[in-house]
Amino acid sequence: MSINDQALEPLGDNLRTARKKYFPMDDLQAFALRIGVSRATLQRMEKGDLSVSIGRYYQAAQVLGLEQPFAQLLKPPVSLFDD
């Protein structure tokens, strides 16, 4: 596994943790249905698979009530020297 293949691994771990926290009664199949993906896709998401579109992760974040941090992705930090 190359470093690029591991880039979304923390995102997948966070997704799994949030799923279990906010929907503890859902198994993989139930949560997959809740977010509109297949069970196999959810399994790939929870592994941080780069082949899954970021839109699928956003769908999961919306269901979990965690979509706000997506607005901060790729936002450069503001410095005192910025206009």
N, C-alpha and C positions, 0 to 999 in steps of 0.2 A: 504494500500500500504506500503510495507516494504522499508527500506532504499535502498536495492538492486534494487527494482523495479524503484526507482527514479534516479539511477545512470546515465542513459543516457538522462534524462529529459533536461539538458542544451544543449546537442547535438541536440536534437529534436527542441528545441527553436531556436538554431542557424541556423539549416537547414531551418526552416520556414522563418526566417528573411532574410536569404541569397536568398532564392527562390523568395521572394517578391521584394527584391532589384534588383537582376540581371535579373529576368524574370517577370516583373510586369504584363505582359499581359497573362501569363500562369495561368490557374486555376489548381486545383489539378490533374485533368485528363491529361491535356497537359504536365505538368511537369513530371508526372509519366511516360508517354510515352517517354519523353525526356531522362529520366534516366534508362528506361528499366524495370520498375516495375509496378505492378498494383496500381490503385488508393488506394485500401485498404492498401497495403503495405506502400505507401507513408504516408497515414494517421497515421499508426502505427509508422513510422519513426519519424514523426513530434511530436509524443507523447513521443519519447525516448523508445519505446518498446524494451525490451531486447531480444525478440524472433527474431528480424530482424538481419541478419548477418552484421558484420562490413563491409563486402565487398559491401553490398548495400549502406551503408553510404559513402564508398569510391567512388562508382560510381557517387553518387550525388555530392560529392566534386570535382570530375574530371570535370563534366559538368559545375559546378559553378566556376571552375578555382581555387579551394581552396584545392587541394590535397597535397600541400607541407607540411602543418602541420601534416599530417599523418606520415611522416617520423620521427617526434619527439615523437610520442606516445611511451610510456614505455621506453624511453631513459633516463637512469639515469644521474643525473647531474654530471659534472666533478668538482672535487675539486682540490685544490692545492696539496693534498697529493697523488693523483692518479699517477701511473707511466705512 
